[in-house]
Amino acid sequence: MARKYSKGAAAKVKRAMKKRKAGTLKSGRSGKKVKSRKQAIAIGLSEARKEGKKVPTKKTAKKSKRKSSKK
């Protein structure tokens, strides 16, 4: 079976986790320190995506389709 994530993507996540552990990883817009493990992983994957590494697309909430009732 093929790899879901490339080795380059794994390296980006590893780097983000190390920065989080050291307390130097900051979130994008606000610039606050990242404390959450999940957020650190998300930042690493996002950076990998920007560089064009093999990473599955982001999961987004499905929008429910509304039926318009026009008469």
Protein Blocks (a to p, Z undefined) as FASTA:
>chain_A
ZZfbdfklmmmmmmmmmmmmnopaccfklopacfbfklmmmmmmmmmmmnopacdddddd
dddddddddZZ
